[in-house]
Structures are given as structure tokens and as C-alpha cells.
């Protein structure tokens, strides 16, 4: 699924409609992945009195903002 969305984002450089819908699908994918912070056991732990998480999942915050930029950019051209 992620590979198909990535191909759609690349095609979106040439076809704004494909880019728009691929941006929406990417946004949904990253929101779902980010929800793992709340639903996966042992994601949060205490280290030296500080609550930390698996930082690999936090990359999705950046990808959510990129997906929003792709959606906004391509919405103008539809």
C-alpha cells in the first residue's frame, strides 16, 4: 500500500489529481501509524524520570505535515 501511495505521489508531480488523492491516502496512512503511540503496549517508558517513546513513530508528524502540503498544493490545480 505504501509503495503504491509513493508512486502516486511521484506521479503527482505531473498529474495534480493523482497527487491530491495520493496526499490524502498518505495522510491517512501516517495518522494510522501515529495512532500506534496510543495503542501499542510498551511504547512509552520512563528513563531517569522522563517519559519517552519510541522515537521512530514520531517521524510521522513530519510526514503528516508533508502530506498536508501535497494536498494543499494539488488542490489548487484540480
N, C-alpha and C positions, 0 to 999 in steps of 0.2 A: 504494500500500500504506500509506504513512504517513498519507494523508488518511483512509483507512478506519479505521485504528487511532485517529486523533484523534477521529473521530466516535464510535467505540466508547467512548473514554474520557469523552466528554461524555455519552453515553447512560448510562454507568456511574454518573452521579450519581443516576439514577432506577432503574436496574436493576443491582444488585450483581454478578450473574452475568456480565453483559456487561462490566462494569468490571474484574472479575477476569481474564477471558480477554484483554481488551484490554491490561491491565497486563502480562501475560505476553508478549504479542506485542510491546509497546513495549520491554520489557526485552531481548528477543531482537534487535530492530532496533538498539538502541543498543549492545549488546555487539558486534554485527557491524560497526557503523560505527566503534567504538573500535578494533577489530582492524586497521583501516587504518593505525594508527600503526606497526604491526609489518610490514605487508605492502606498503605503498606506497613506491616509491622517492622519494628526496629529501624525505621528510617531516621528517627530523632534519637539523639543520645546526649548525655551530659559529659563534658570534658572540662575538668577544672572549674566546675560550677557554671559553665556556659552551655546552653542548649545549642547543639549544632546538628546539621542534617547532612545527608549525602549530597554534596555539592554538585554532583553530576546532573541531578534533576533540575538544579537552578538555572542551567543553560537555557531551559525552555522559556524563561522570562524574556530573554533576548530574542529568541525565535518567535515568540508571540508578537513582540513589537515589530519585527521584520515582516511578519505575515500581515499585520495591520497596515504597514507601509505599502506592501504589494497590493493589497485590496484597494486602498485609497488611490494609489497611482493609476491602477487599471480601471477604476470605477469611472473616471473622467472620460475614458476612451470608449466606453461601451455604448 
